[in-house]
Amino acid sequence: MINEQLELLGVAMFGFQYRVNRKGDEVGQRREVRRELEEDLRAAGTDALVFNSVIRYMPSVAKACRDRGQLVHELEQVEGPKWWEVRAGTAKGRPVPSSEAGKVAQEYEDLAALIAPRRCRR
C-alpha cells in the first residue's frame, strides 16, 4: 500500500568509508552511489535530493554507542584512559571510546541541519 501523505524529503547516505581526494571531491563508491540515487530520484519525478552530508562507516563508534547505551554525540563527552593505556597496564578503568566519535557526531549534526530547513518549508 502506498502512503500518499508521505513525502520524501531526501536520501541520506550511510556506511561509507571516509575518503576525499585532494580537490575535496567524493571518491569511489560514494560518487557512484550518489549519481545512481540522483538518477533514481529524477526518474521518480521527485524534487527530493541526495543530502550532501554522508555518515561514515565507523564500527568502533557504533559498538561504543551500543555498549555504553549512549548516543554518538554523548561519546565525545566521555573522559577516561585511552584503550592502549588500559591494555598496557598504565591506566585503569573503562577506556574512552574511539576518538572518531566527534567526527561521526558532527556528520549527524550536518545531516540534521540539511533536513530541518527542507522540512520547515513544506
PyMOL commands that set and color helices and strands:
alter all, ss='L'
color gray80, all
select helices_A, chain A and resi 29-43+59-68+72-75+83-88+101-120
alter helices_A, ss='H'
color red, helices_A
select strands_A, chain A and resi 10-16+49-56
alter strands_A, ss='S'
color yellow, strands_A
deselect
rebuild
show_as cartoon
